[in-house]
């Protein structure tokens, strides 16, 4: 069968123009015709048929057919007898999809990119996407971004503290308000629900908003420090938006969406809603189900670093390389770069690393990705021997030391709260390679 002439193009004819260019890692059986397979993916994920049917014209194919713009063996191969003598052949494949085939809506875009129906039947993982300026602008990105969140908090430079209330669940809003107030009195910037807590029979999200808002005011009146509450509103799409509107009316400062489980299309709808006037923090729960297969899904760097930002995440959580479930350090840094680097006119998202963060790992994370970061901290605040207020103070002392360029050991000699934390968790981060 001859190759489809409409399914190939030079990269220069697609990059920066009205195409979404996808880069894949693809595996196929040894001895397979790589060009034919790539062409079948390009055709199958656009025109969607392997045989010519009535209604297909050359004009339609030229305008709507996906186009193979890159195909490279891994490792590179020039001579046929140098192909790896294995059962599988691995390649990097780039396909440009005409934007006219789909709107700037995540669900349909993902269907195009990873629909992988019977007409394509390819083992492939989405590595990266190149968006045109027009398509990126249609998605819109964050409303607030890093600068907006810093202006809301009134903290222009230092790393920010996000306390994730622990235990995750099993308490009433009144009990949770006590946890909140203790942390607020110690200087936490934002205090949020765990991703596992939304609305339950014993603890409804809207009841938490009322109770925690009152706790924030009490702490502010006594200490002069205002902590901000981020409420988890994750639900099915219609209820999620309703939750957001009601939470804002009751005094919520930020909202959190478990964006992978709720769907990035739902995140996109929330970010575009004119009545949602507070920042959106997204949680990465279940990212592993999409990212950890080596020949399926997509990379965590793309999902968390680029797509969350594109769909409107003002602050995006992801796991640190210093947790018990460590993200590869290069991927961690790259994801943070994707959140913050200049990208057309999209505002940058604030990186929110989490997973067992304590003073030493916080200092290392700031060294890795900079001070524009919101540290998600649970146990090191609630589990501090002096209680949550002391735990929050220890983390504030850590952030001040980072900005001042002081070592934790030096700062710990001045502050009892930090000294206690360092005695428990150490002053240097422990990595898998240590």
NORSULCOR-V921866 format. One record per residue. SS is DSSP state (a for helix, b for strand, c for the rest). OMEGA is omega in radians with two decimals (none if undefined). NEAR is the number of other C-alpha atoms within 10 Angstrom. Layout:
BEGIN
ss = {SS/SS}
omega = {OMEGA/OMEGA}
near = {NEAR/NEAR}
END
This chain:
BEGIN
ss = {c/c/c/c/a/a/a/b/c/c/a/a/a/c/c/c/c/c/b/b/b/b/b/b/b/b/b/b/b/c/c/c/c/a/a/a/a/a/a/a/a/a/a/a/c/c/c/c/c/c/c/c/c/c/c/c/c/a/a/a/a/a/a/a/c/c/b/b/b/b/b/b/b/c/c/c/c/c/c/a/a/a/c/c/c/c/c/b/b/b/b/b/b/b/b/b/b/b/a/a/a/c/c/c/c/a/a/a/a/a/a/a/a/a/c/c/c/c/c/c/c/c/b/b/b/b/b/b/b/b/c/c/a/a/a/a/a/a/a/c/c/c/c/c/a/a/a/a/a/a/a/a/a/c/c/c/c/c/c/b/b/b/b/b/c/c/c/c/c/c/c/c/a/a/a/a/a/a/a/a/a/a/a/a/a/a/c/c/c/b/b/b/c/c/c/c/c/c/c/b/c/c/b/c/a/a/a/a/a/a/a/a/a/a/a/a/a/a/a/a/a/a/a/c/c/c/c/b/b/b/b/b/c/c/c/c/a/a/a/a/a/a/a/a/a/a/a/a/a/a/c/c/c/b/b/b/b/b/a/a/a/a/c/a/a/a/a/a/a/a/a/a/c/c/c/c/c/c/b/b/b/b/b/c/c/c/a/a/a/a/a/c/c/c/c/c/c/b/c/a/a/a/a/a/a/a/a/a/a/a/a/c/c/c/b/b/b/b/b/c/c/c/c/c/c/c/c/c/a/a/a/a/a/a/a/a/a/a/a/a/c/c/b/c/c/b/c/c/c/b/b/b/b/b/c/c/c/c/a/a/a/a/a/a/a/a/a/a/a/c/c/c/b/b/b/b/b/c/a/a/a/a/c/c/c/c/c/a/a/a/a/a/a/a/a/a/a/a/a/a/a/a/a/a/c/c/c/a/a/a/a/a/c/c/c/a/a/a/a/a/a/a/a/a/a/c/c/c/c/c/c/c/c/c}
omega = {-3.12/3.10/3.11/-3.05/-3.11/-3.04/3.10/3.09/2.99/3.05/-3.09/3.14/-3.06/-3.09/3.11/3.13/-3.02/3.11/2.95/-3.05/-3.11/3.06/-3.08/2.79/-3.08/3.05/3.07/-3.12/3.08/-3.12/3.13/3.05/-3.03/3.14/3.13/3.13/3.14/3.11/-3.13/3.08/-3.12/3.13/-3.06/-3.11/3.08/3.13/2.95/3.05/-3.09/3.14/-3.12/-3.12/3.11/3.14/3.11/3.11/3.09/3.13/3.10/-3.11/-3.13/-3.05/-2.95/-3.08/2.99/-3.03/3.05/-3.14/3.10/3.12/-3.00/3.06/3.05/-0.06/-3.11/-3.13/3.08/-3.07/-3.04/-3.10/3.05/3.06/3.14/3.13/-3.12/-3.14/-3.08/3.03/-3.08/-3.13/2.91/-3.06/3.08/3.14/3.11/3.14/3.12/-3.13/-3.12/-3.12/-3.08/3.10/3.11/3.14/-2.99/-3.07/-3.13/3.09/-3.14/3.09/3.10/-3.01/-3.02/3.14/3.01/-3.14/-3.03/-3.12/3.11/3.08/-3.10/3.02/-3.06/3.12/3.14/-3.08/-3.08/3.11/3.03/-3.12/3.00/3.09/-3.11/3.14/3.11/-3.14/3.13/3.07/2.99/3.14/-3.06/3.02/-3.03/-3.11/-3.05/-3.09/-3.12/3.12/3.11/3.11/3.09/-3.10/-3.07/-3.13/-2.98/-2.92/-2.93/2.99/-3.06/-3.07/3.03/3.09/3.04/-3.04/3.04/0.08/-3.06/-2.99/3.09/-3.12/3.13/3.08/-3.13/3.09/3.12/3.11/3.06/3.07/-3.12/-3.05/3.10/-3.12/3.13/-3.13/3.12/3.07/3.06/-3.13/3.12/3.08/-3.04/2.99/2.93/-3.12/-3.14/-3.10/3.01/3.09/3.13/3.14/-3.09/-3.05/-3.12/-3.08/-3.10/3.04/3.09/-3.13/-3.13/-3.08/-3.09/3.09/3.11/3.12/3.12/3.13/3.12/-3.13/3.14/-3.12/-3.13/-2.99/-3.05/3.11/3.14/3.02/-3.07/-3.08/3.06/-3.05/3.10/-3.11/-3.04/-3.13/3.02/-2.93/-3.08/-3.13/3.13/3.13/3.08/3.10/-3.12/-3.11/-3.12/3.14/3.11/3.12/-3.08/3.04/3.07/-3.11/3.07/3.02/3.09/3.08/2.96/-2.83/3.14/-3.13/3.12/-3.11/-3.14/3.01/3.08/3.04/-3.14/3.12/3.13/-3.12/-3.12/-3.09/-3.11/3.14/3.05/-2.95/3.10/-3.09/3.11/3.03/3.12/3.09/-3.01/-3.08/-3.13/3.04/-3.09/-3.13/3.12/-2.91/-2.94/3.03/-3.08/3.14/3.07/3.11/-3.13/3.14/3.08/3.12/3.11/-3.06/-3.04/-3.04/-3.03/-3.02/3.07/3.12/-3.14/-3.06/2.98/3.13/3.09/3.12/-2.99/3.13/3.08/-3.05/-3.08/3.08/-3.08/3.11/3.10/3.06/-2.88/2.95/3.07/-2.99/3.13/3.11/3.10/-3.13/-3.13/3.10/3.11/3.08/3.13/3.10/-2.94/-3.07/3.05/-3.09/-3.06/3.13/-3.13/3.06/3.09/3.04/3.13/3.09/-3.12/3.13/3.12/3.12/3.07/-3.11/3.06/-3.04/-3.07/-3.13/3.08/3.13/3.13/3.12/3.11/3.09/-3.11/-2.95/3.05/-3.05/3.03/-3.03/3.07/-3.06/3.11/-2.98/3.10/-3.02/-3.11/3.03/-3.13/-3.09/3.09/-3.10/3.12/-3.12/-3.02/3.12/3.10/3.12/3.11/3.10/3.13/3.14/3.05/3.10/3.07/-3.11/3.10/3.10/3.11/-3.11/-3.11/-3.11/3.14/3.02/3.11/3.12/3.12/-3.12/-3.12/3.09/-3.12/-3.02/-3.13/-3.10/3.12/3.12/3.13/3.13/-3.14/3.12/-3.12/-2.96/3.09/-3.11/3.10/-3.08/3.09/3.14/3.13/-3.11/-3.10/none}
near = {4/5/13/16/12/20/24/21/16/12/16/9/13/20/16/15/17/18/23/23/27/20/22/26/23/25/21/17/12/15/13/12/10/21/14/14/17/25/23/24/25/28/26/22/23/21/16/17/14/13/6/9/8/5/7/11/11/11/10/12/17/14/14/19/25/32/30/26/23/19/18/14/17/14/11/12/12/8/7/8/8/9/16/15/10/9/10/14/19/21/20/20/23/24/29/29/27/20/21/12/16/16/13/19/16/20/14/15/18/13/13/18/24/17/14/17/13/10/14/20/13/19/16/24/25/25/21/20/18/15/21/18/15/16/18/18/15/13/21/20/26/26/22/24/23/24/17/19/21/17/11/15/16/11/13/14/11/20/24/24/23/26/32/24/21/19/14/13/17/12/12/16/21/16/14/22/21/14/21/31/24/23/29/30/24/23/26/28/23/24/28/24/25/20/20/12/18/20/17/11/6/11/19/14/21/24/17/26/25/18/20/30/21/15/24/23/18/16/21/17/11/9/13/12/17/20/28/24/26/27/30/30/25/28/18/12/16/9/12/18/21/12/21/28/18/15/25/19/12/16/16/22/22/24/23/25/30/22/25/22/16/15/15/25/21/24/28/24/15/23/25/17/13/8/12/19/16/20/24/28/27/28/26/21/17/12/19/14/12/15/20/14/13/15/17/22/22/25/23/25/23/21/23/27/28/24/21/28/29/29/27/32/36/30/26/27/24/24/22/26/22/24/17/12/11/14/16/13/13/12/17/24/20/17/23/29/18/20/30/23/13/11/15/12/11/21/25/29/34/28/30/25/25/23/20/18/25/28/27/22/25/29/24/15/23/19/11/14/17/15/19/21/25/25/29/26/28/27/18/24/29/23/14/21/14/15/17/28/22/26/31/30/22/29/30/23/21/25/24/15/20/22/14/11/9/14/15/22/17/12/18/22/11/11/14/16/23/27/19/18/25/19/11/13/16/17/21/16/17/13/12/9/4/5}
END
